[in-house]
């Protein structure tokens, strides 16, 4: 593996970890705090803004680095993507990646809209199903990445 490929792989993993970690943090720490009314909207709004920015930036970085990694692996063809376990894992990762983007955007948008109105409990309740689903998707992405990195498939 070349130095460039190693750097791309490291950046891909770093952004994947930060993205999934931020989703889990907001779901586990921020959302219950808001739902219970233990904080007001003013300090929570920037957290949601940062989550959405991290999600958007990570999506772009993951697309670019993932594309490089797929391009560097000469064995990725339509047949290998659709006919092998490794290919299914790669396609599954792409599908989960798109799903995570959508879930974070919807959940984060519901929180941001409510926080702009200085509401906390109601937006947290509305965003909860989306952010819980985003957390599950994040964990599935990490499992998928682990299977790919570990050479299981």
N, CA, C and O of each residue as an XYZ file, in Angstrom:
612
protein
N       0.858     -1.178      0.000
C       0.000      0.000      0.000
C       0.899      1.234      0.000
O       1.822      1.334      0.809
N       0.631      2.167     -0.903
C       1.445      3.372     -1.010
C       1.142      4.330      0.141
O       0.167      4.156      0.872
N       1.984      5.330      0.285
C       1.798      6.339      1.326
C       0.494      7.102      1.103
O      -0.217      7.406      2.061
N       0.178      7.410     -0.145
C      -1.070      8.117     -0.457
C      -2.274      7.252     -0.089
O      -3.229      7.734      0.520
N      -2.224      5.981     -0.460
C      -3.336      5.081     -0.128
C      -3.508      4.960      1.381
O      -4.634      4.928      1.878
N      -2.398      4.892      2.114
C      -2.455      4.811      3.575
C      -3.075      6.080      4.152
O      -3.910      6.008      5.053
N      -2.674      7.236      3.640
C      -3.217      8.512      4.124
C      -4.713      8.614      3.826
O      -5.486      9.061      4.674
N      -5.118      8.205      2.634
C      -6.538      8.237      2.268
C      -7.337      7.309      3.174
O      -8.418      7.666      3.642
N      -6.806      6.128      3.416
C      -7.460      5.162      4.295
C      -7.613      5.740      5.703
O      -8.673      5.614      6.316
N      -6.553      6.374      6.214
C      -6.583      6.965      7.554
C      -7.601      8.107      7.633
O      -8.353      8.201      8.604
N      -7.627      8.961      6.632
C      -8.589     10.072      6.614
C     -10.018      9.526      6.551
O     -10.914     10.036      7.222
N     -10.218      8.501      5.753
C     -11.535      7.871      5.633
C     -11.998      7.343      6.995
O     -13.132      7.583      7.410
N     -11.121      6.635      7.674
C     -11.457      6.093      8.995
C     -11.656      7.195     10.025
O     -12.559      7.109     10.858
N     -10.829      8.224      9.978
C     -10.956      9.338     10.920
C     -12.305     10.029     10.773
O     -13.004     10.242     11.764
N     -12.672     10.378      9.558
C     -13.949     11.057      9.343
C     -15.128     10.143      9.638
O     -16.154     10.596     10.146
N     -14.989      8.861      9.325
C     -16.050      7.920      9.662
C     -16.254      7.823     11.164
O     -17.388      7.786     11.639
N     -15.163      7.783     11.909
C     -15.249      7.720     13.364
C     -15.818      8.982     13.976
O     -16.652      8.917     14.878
N     -15.369     10.136     13.488
C     -15.888     11.410     14.004
C     -17.367     11.546     13.680
O     -18.154     11.971     14.526
N     -17.746     11.190     12.465
C     -19.146     11.307     12.049
C     -20.038     10.406     12.897
O     -21.026     10.865     13.468
N     -19.692      9.139     12.976
C     -20.537      8.223     13.742
C     -20.506      8.568     15.229
O     -21.530      8.477     15.906
N     -19.357      8.957     15.735
C     -19.257      9.335     17.144
C     -20.098     10.550     17.482
O     -20.720     10.600     18.543
N     -20.121     11.528     16.592
C     -20.920     12.736     16.858
C     -22.415     12.422     16.848
O     -23.177     12.984     17.635
N     -22.824     11.536     15.967
C     -24.237     11.134     15.924
C     -24.616     10.424     17.223
O     -25.651     10.721     17.820
N     -23.782      9.496     17.652
C     -24.065      8.765     18.887
C     -24.063      9.720     20.078
O     -24.925      9.614     20.950
N     -23.113     10.648     20.130
C     -23.047     11.600     21.242
C     -24.317     12.447     21.327
O     -24.890     12.604     22.405
N     -24.752     12.985     20.204
C     -25.957     13.821     20.224
C     -27.161     12.988     20.644
O     -28.004     13.460     21.407
N     -27.250     11.769     20.159
C     -28.386     10.919     20.498
C     -28.381     10.523     21.972
O     -29.426     10.528     22.621
N     -27.218     10.183     22.495
C     -27.130      9.658     23.858
C     -27.027     10.761     24.916
O     -27.542     10.597     26.022
N     -26.378     11.867     24.600
C     -26.132     12.896     25.611
C     -26.996     14.143     25.433
O     -27.592     14.626     26.396
N     -27.067     14.657     24.227
C     -27.764     15.921     24.009
C     -29.276     15.726     23.957
O     -30.023     16.473     24.589
N     -29.721     14.734     23.215
C     -31.161     14.523     23.045
C     -31.903     14.290     24.362
O     -32.938     14.919     24.581
N     -31.420     13.418     25.246
C     -32.131     13.251     26.523
C     -32.131     14.525     27.373
O     -33.107     14.811     28.068
N     -31.044     15.283     27.317
C     -30.977     16.541     28.054
C     -32.052     17.502     27.555
O     -32.730     18.154     28.349
N     -32.197     17.582     26.256
C     -33.228     18.453     25.679
C     -34.628     17.913     25.965
O     -35.531     18.667     26.326
N     -34.797     16.616     25.804
C     -36.114     16.011     26.014
C     -36.606     16.204     27.445
O     -37.802     16.378     27.679
N     -35.674     16.171     28.406
C     -36.028     16.354     29.812
C     -36.107     17.823     30.209
O     -36.448     18.138     31.349
N     -35.795     18.726     29.280
C     -35.862     20.157     29.569
C     -34.778     20.629     30.520
O     -34.969     21.626     31.217
N     -33.640     19.937     30.568
C     -32.567     20.288     31.495
C     -31.632     21.358     30.956
O     -30.741     21.815     31.673
N     -31.817     21.761     29.718
C     -31.026     22.834     29.119
C     -31.954     23.631     28.210
O     -32.959     23.117     27.718
N     -31.601     24.888     27.998
C     -32.431     25.667     27.085
C     -31.861     25.606     25.670
O     -30.780     25.062     25.440
N     -32.592     26.160     24.754
C     -32.265     26.020     23.332
C     -30.980     26.736     22.939
O     -30.273     26.290     22.035
N     -30.679     27.822     23.598
C     -29.529     28.636     23.186
C     -28.203     27.869     23.176
O     -27.488     27.948     22.177
N     -27.835     27.129     24.231
C     -26.562     26.393     24.152
C     -26.642     25.113     23.324
O     -25.614     24.600     22.883
N     -27.836     24.597     23.108
C     -27.970     23.351     22.348
C     -27.942     23.580     20.838
O     -27.518     22.705     20.082
N     -28.389     24.741     20.405
C     -28.455     25.026     18.963
C     -27.099     24.893     18.267
O     -27.034     24.291     17.196
N     -26.006     25.433     18.836
C     -24.715     25.270     18.155
C     -24.261     23.808     18.068
O     -23.567     23.430     17.124
N     -24.647     22.995     19.038
C     -24.278     21.575     19.007
C     -24.917     20.900     17.795
O     -24.272     20.129     17.085
N     -26.189     21.201     17.576
C     -26.897     20.620     16.427
C     -26.309     21.159     15.126
O     -26.170     20.416     14.155
N     -25.967     22.435     15.100
C     -25.330     23.001     13.908
C     -24.016     22.314     13.592
O     -23.711     22.035     12.433
N     -23.238     22.043     14.635
C     -21.962     21.348     14.431
C     -22.184     19.917     13.959
O     -21.457     19.427     13.095
N     -23.187     19.244     14.522
C     -23.500     17.886     14.064
C     -23.813     17.894     12.571
O     -23.303     17.062     11.820
N     -24.634     18.816     12.151
C     -25.005     18.865     10.730
C     -23.801     19.204      9.857
O     -23.651     18.646      8.770
N     -22.943     20.113     10.321
C     -21.739     20.448      9.556
C     -20.782     19.269      9.479
O     -20.217     18.992      8.421
N     -20.599     18.572     10.596
C     -19.745     17.383     10.603
C     -20.305     16.343      9.641
O     -19.557     15.715      8.892
N     -21.619     16.166      9.665
C     -22.252     15.185      8.794
C     -22.038     15.535      7.320
O     -21.694     14.670      6.515
N     -22.236     16.770      6.984
C     -22.090     17.197      5.580
C     -20.642     17.082      5.113
O     -20.372     16.551      4.036
N     -19.711     17.582      5.931
C     -18.300     17.509      5.565
C     -17.845     16.052      5.472
O     -17.141     15.668      4.538
N     -18.253     15.257      6.444
C     -17.863     13.843      6.440
C     -18.418     13.119      5.224
O     -17.741     12.267      4.649
N     -19.633     13.445      4.829
C     -20.221     12.808      3.648
C     -19.367     13.079      2.410
O     -19.123     12.177      1.609
N     -18.921     14.310      2.260
C     -18.092     14.660      1.102
C     -16.735     13.954      1.183
O     -16.271     13.372      0.203
N     -16.109     14.010      2.356
C     -14.796     13.378      2.522
C     -14.898     11.869      2.313
O     -14.040     11.264      1.670
N     -15.953     11.268      2.859
C     -16.122      9.822      2.710
C     -16.343      9.444      1.240
O     -15.849      8.413      0.783
N     -17.076     10.267      0.509
C     -17.287     10.016     -0.914
C     -15.954     10.056     -1.661
O     -15.652      9.170     -2.461
N     -15.165     11.089     -1.392
C     -13.895     11.233     -2.099
C     -12.894     10.140     -1.717
O     -12.279      9.524     -2.587
N     -12.736      9.908     -0.423
C     -11.762      8.898      0.000
C     -12.234      7.488     -0.337
O     -11.432      6.645     -0.739
N     -13.524      7.230     -0.176
C     -14.064      5.922     -0.548
C     -13.929      5.674     -2.038
O     -13.612      4.562     -2.460
N     -14.166      6.700     -2.833
C     -13.985      6.580     -4.284
C     -12.545      6.282     -4.644
O     -12.274      5.467     -5.525
N     -11.615      6.946     -3.958
C     -10.200      6.673     -4.201
C      -9.856      5.231     -3.836
O      -9.174      4.535     -4.588
N     -10.340      4.794     -2.672
C     -10.034      3.427     -2.239
C     -10.629      2.404     -3.201
O      -9.986      1.401     -3.513
N     -11.838      2.646     -3.667
C     -12.460      1.718     -4.617
C     -11.711      1.728     -5.944
O     -11.521      0.685     -6.569
N     -11.286      2.923     -6.370
C     -10.537      3.027     -7.621
C      -9.164      2.398     -7.530
O      -8.666      1.841     -8.509
N      -8.545      2.481     -6.357
C      -7.210      1.907     -6.168
C      -7.270      0.382     -6.122
O      -6.293     -0.294     -6.445
N      -8.414     -0.151     -5.723
C      -8.582     -1.610     -5.696
C      -9.058     -2.044     -7.073
O     -10.235     -1.905     -7.405
N      -8.154     -2.560     -7.858
C      -8.457     -2.891     -9.255
C      -9.506     -3.993     -9.387
O     -10.035     -4.215    -10.476
N      -9.808     -4.683     -8.293
C     -10.735     -5.810     -8.393
C     -12.206     -5.418     -8.260
O     -13.066     -6.298     -8.273
N     -12.522     -4.131     -8.132
C     -13.927     -3.724     -8.039
C     -14.506     -3.537     -9.442
O     -14.157     -2.602    -10.163
N     -15.390     -4.442     -9.797
C     -16.143     -4.358    -11.040
C     -17.612     -4.516    -10.674
O     -17.939     -4.798     -9.521
N     -18.490     -4.337    -11.637
C     -19.913     -4.547    -11.367
C     -20.131     -5.967    -10.867
O     -20.896     -6.194     -9.930
N     -19.468     -6.898    -11.485
C     -19.612     -8.300    -11.081
C     -19.114     -8.562     -9.669
O     -19.751     -9.283     -8.901
N     -17.959     -7.965     -9.327
C     -17.430     -8.207     -7.982
C     -18.240     -7.474     -6.915
O     -18.329     -7.940     -5.779
N     -18.825     -6.347     -7.266
C     -19.664     -5.623     -6.301
C     -20.996     -6.326     -6.072
O     -21.516     -6.327     -4.956
N     -21.541     -6.914     -7.109
C     -22.852     -7.553     -6.976
C     -22.777     -9.054     -6.730
O     -23.782     -9.678     -6.387
N     -21.592     -9.639     -6.904
C     -21.507    -11.089     -6.812
C     -20.605    -11.637     -5.720
O     -20.402    -12.848     -5.635
N     -20.058    -10.752     -4.875
C     -19.183    -11.228     -3.798
C     -19.638    -10.630     -2.472
O     -20.316     -9.604     -2.433
N     -19.253    -11.291     -1.399
C     -19.588    -10.781     -0.066
C     -18.930     -9.423      0.165
O     -19.564     -8.514      0.702
N     -17.682     -9.278     -0.230
C     -16.984     -7.995     -0.081
C     -17.704     -6.903     -0.865
O     -17.871     -5.788     -0.371
N     -18.124     -7.216     -2.069
C     -18.866     -6.246     -2.874
C     -20.182     -5.860     -2.219
O     -20.570     -4.692     -2.227
N     -20.871     -6.851     -1.649
C     -22.129     -6.558     -0.946
C     -21.884     -5.651      0.251
O     -22.685     -4.759      0.532
N     -20.774     -5.879      0.958
C     -20.437     -5.018      2.090
C     -20.162     -3.589      1.636
O     -20.572     -2.639      2.302
N     -19.477     -3.428      0.516
C     -19.192     -2.092     -0.012
C     -20.499     -1.404     -0.425
O     -20.727     -0.242     -0.086
N     -21.344     -2.119     -1.150
C     -22.630     -1.531     -1.559
C     -23.512     -1.239     -0.351
O     -24.218     -0.231     -0.320
N     -23.470     -2.118      0.639
C     -24.217     -1.873      1.873
C     -23.722     -0.635      2.588
O     -24.511      0.132      3.140
N     -22.416     -0.444      2.577
C     -21.848      0.747      3.213
C     -22.317      2.013      2.506
O     -22.645      3.002      3.160
N     -22.349      1.990      1.203
C     -22.813      3.159      0.454
C     -24.289      3.444      0.762
O     -24.672      4.597      0.958
N     -25.099      2.407      0.802
C     -26.525      2.588      1.117
C     -26.694      3.130      2.538
O     -27.488      4.044      2.759
N     -25.960      2.575      3.494
C     -26.035      3.058      4.875
C     -25.546      4.494      4.986
O     -26.088      5.283      5.761
N     -24.534      4.827      4.220
C     -23.975      6.178      4.200
C     -25.051      7.183      3.759
O     -25.231      8.223      4.394
N     -25.763      6.867      2.671
C     -26.836      7.760      2.216
C     -27.958      7.844      3.254
O     -28.507      8.920      3.488
N     -28.291      6.734      3.862
C     -29.321      6.710      4.885
C     -28.917      7.569      6.086
O     -29.739      8.305      6.632
N     -27.660      7.473      6.491
C     -27.181      8.278      7.618
C     -27.260      9.763      7.313
O     -27.665     10.552      8.167
N     -26.879     10.147      6.116
C     -26.964     11.557      5.731
C     -28.401     12.054      5.889
O     -28.639     13.100      6.493
N     -29.345     11.307      5.348
C     -30.750     11.716      5.404
C     -31.290     11.772      6.820
O     -31.991     12.719      7.177
N     -30.977     10.778      7.628
C     -31.477     10.737      9.006
C     -30.921     11.888      9.840
O     -31.653     12.500     10.619
N     -29.640     12.185      9.683
C     -29.044     13.295     10.434
C     -29.627     14.625      9.965
O     -29.887     15.510     10.781
N     -29.831     14.772      8.668
C     -30.409     16.023      8.160
C     -31.825     16.236      8.696
O     -32.161     17.335      9.137
N     -32.648     15.198      8.661
C     -34.033     15.339      9.136
C     -34.062     15.551     10.648
O     -34.716     16.475     11.132
N     -33.357     14.703     11.392
C     -33.338     14.840     12.851
C     -32.731     16.154     13.292
O     -33.276     16.839     14.157
N     -31.605     16.505     12.699
C     -30.961     17.774     13.030
C     -31.811     18.963     12.643
O     -31.854     19.967     13.354
N     -32.489     18.846     11.512
C     -33.378     19.936     11.074
C     -34.535     20.154     12.033
O     -34.909     21.293     12.313
N     -35.097     19.076     12.531
C     -36.195     19.198     13.496
C     -35.720     19.853     14.789
O     -36.416     20.689     15.365
N     -34.538     19.468     15.233
C     -33.990     20.106     16.431
C     -33.702     21.586     16.181
O     -34.082     22.441     16.982
N     -33.033     21.884     15.076
C     -32.659     23.268     14.771
C     -33.890     24.156     14.640
O     -33.909     25.270     15.163
N     -34.915     23.672     13.946
C     -36.144     24.468     13.789
C     -36.787     24.762     15.133
O     -37.221     25.888     15.380
N     -36.852     23.770     15.996
C     -37.441     23.974     17.315
C     -36.598     24.880     18.184
O     -37.133     25.717     18.911
N     -35.279     24.725     18.121
C     -34.397     25.550     18.930
C     -34.472     27.009     18.505
O     -34.333     27.903     19.340
N     -34.690     27.265     17.211
C     -34.860     28.642     16.748
C     -36.083     29.298     17.380
O     -36.106     30.508     17.605
N     -37.096     28.488     17.663
C     -38.309     28.990     18.322
C     -38.165     28.966     19.841
O     -39.122     29.235     20.568
N     -36.948     28.638     20.319
C     -36.629     28.549     21.748
C     -37.402     27.437     22.443
O     -37.647     27.507     23.647
N     -37.783     26.423     21.697
C     -38.402     25.226     22.260
C     -37.321     24.163     22.399
O     -36.344     24.151     21.649
N     -37.510     23.265     23.375
C     -36.507     22.232     23.587
C     -37.145     20.842     23.625
O     -36.732     19.953     22.880
N     -38.130     20.651     24.470
C     -38.690     19.308     24.658
C     -39.373     18.770     23.409
O     -39.121     17.635     23.005
N     -40.224     19.563     22.803
C     -40.968     19.105     21.624
C     -40.039     18.766     20.455
O     -40.193     17.702     19.855
N     -39.080     19.633     20.112
C     -38.175     19.264     19.013
C     -37.358     18.011     19.316
O     -37.067     17.223     18.416
N     -36.989     17.826     20.577
C     -36.228     16.627     20.937
C     -37.072     15.376     20.739
O     -36.578     14.354     20.263
N     -38.349     15.461     21.106
C     -39.240     14.310     20.894
C     -39.425     14.032     19.408
O     -39.448     12.874     18.990
N     -39.558     15.085     18.608
C     -39.758     14.919     17.166
C     -38.506     14.371     16.472
O     -38.608     13.600     15.517
N     -37.338     14.770     16.953
C     -36.081     14.347     16.320
C     -35.632     12.962     16.780
O     -34.843     12.304     16.101
N     -36.129     12.527     17.920
C     -35.652     11.290     18.544
C     -35.680     10.073     17.617
O     -34.664      9.386     17.513
N     -36.795      9.772     16.939
C     -36.777      8.560     16.094
C     -35.720      8.618     14.989
O     -35.119      7.601     14.644
N     -35.501      9.802     14.442
C     -34.529      9.942     13.356
C     -33.101      9.780     13.880
O     -32.268      9.135     13.243
N     -32.831     10.370     15.044
C     -31.485     10.268     15.594
C     -31.207      8.882     16.177
O     -30.071      8.410     16.130
N     -32.226      8.231     16.721
C     -32.037      6.839     17.151
C     -31.729      5.954     15.945
O     -30.836      5.108     16.006
N     -32.455      6.143     14.867
C     -32.190      5.374     13.646
C     -30.800      5.706     13.106
O     -30.094      4.817     12.629
N     -30.402      6.978     13.176
C     -29.065      7.375     12.723
C     -27.987      6.703     13.567
O     -26.935      6.329     13.046
N     -28.238      6.549     14.854
C     -27.285      5.871     15.727
C     -27.153      4.401     15.334
O     -26.043      3.873     15.275
N     -28.261      3.751     15.071
C     -28.223      2.345     14.641
C     -27.470      2.230     13.318
O     -26.641      1.335     13.151
N     -27.753      3.123     12.388
C     -27.063      3.110     11.092
C     -25.562      3.355     11.291
O     -24.736      2.718     10.636
N     -25.214      4.273     12.191
C     -23.797      4.536     12.484
C     -23.095      3.283     12.974
O     -21.992      2.962     12.532
N     -23.738      2.583     13.881
C     -23.138      1.360     14.409
C     -23.022      0.287     13.325
O     -22.030     -0.440     13.270
N     -24.031      0.191     12.469
C     -23.960     -0.761     11.352
C     -22.821     -0.408     10.393
O     -22.146     -1.294      9.867
N     -22.617      0.883     10.172
C     -21.504      1.311      9.320
C     -20.163      0.899      9.926
O     -19.263      0.454      9.213
N     -20.037      1.050     11.234
C     -18.785      0.657     11.885
C     -18.568     -0.850     11.799
O     -17.444     -1.302     11.578
N     -19.613     -1.616     11.967
C     -19.498     -3.076     11.836
C     -19.108     -3.433     10.405
O     -18.219     -4.256     10.184
N     -19.769     -2.817      9.444
C     -19.470     -3.051      8.025
C     -18.005     -2.711      7.738
O     -17.299     -3.485      7.092
N     -17.554     -1.554      8.221
C     -16.167     -1.138      8.007
C     -15.198     -2.119      8.659
O     -14.154     -2.443      8.093
N     -15.548     -2.584      9.842
C     -14.694     -3.561     10.511
C     -14.581     -4.855      9.732
O     -13.501     -5.437      9.634
N     -15.699     -5.306      9.176
C     -15.659     -6.520      8.359
C     -14.787     -6.331      7.119
O     -14.015     -7.215      6.748
N     -14.923     -5.169      6.488
C     -14.096     -4.898      5.308
C     -12.623     -4.765      5.665
O     -11.761     -5.317      4.982
N     -12.339     -4.031      6.733
C     -10.941     -3.806      7.126
C     -10.288     -5.090      7.635
O      -9.093     -5.308      7.437
N     -11.080     -5.933      8.290
C     -10.536     -7.155      8.831
C     -10.377     -8.263      7.817
O      -9.866     -9.338      8.130
N     -10.815     -7.996      6.604
C     -10.669     -9.003      5.565
C     -11.560    -10.212      5.758
O     -11.273    -11.289      5.235
N     -12.654    -10.040      6.516
C     -13.595    -11.141      6.752
C     -14.170    -11.615      5.423
O     -14.353    -12.810      5.190
N     -14.445    -10.649      4.570
C     -15.073    -10.993      3.288
C     -14.090    -10.831      2.160
O     -14.432    -11.074      1.003
